[in-house]
Amino acid sequence: MEETLPRALPRDVPTYHERQAAHFRALASTATTAAVKERLLDEAEEHEKIAREQTIRELTRSATGLLRTVADLPIVKPVPE
């Protein structure tokens, strides 16, 4: 009998590390020993941590770029009535 593993398809999870985490979790769900399951879940957690850190870096970079753009806008003085 051939066992089919659940799959984490690229369209389901957007980044490499999120896909890897999903893949390790899928493998862990069918692990036959506690040691293997624990190791796979540890790997999944490590990839999730990396994915979170990347997201934070990307958001910080985007926010920094936005702040620079706003800082470069000319200051417009109100026209007196």
Helices and strands as residue ranges (DSSP letters): H 16-28, H 34-72
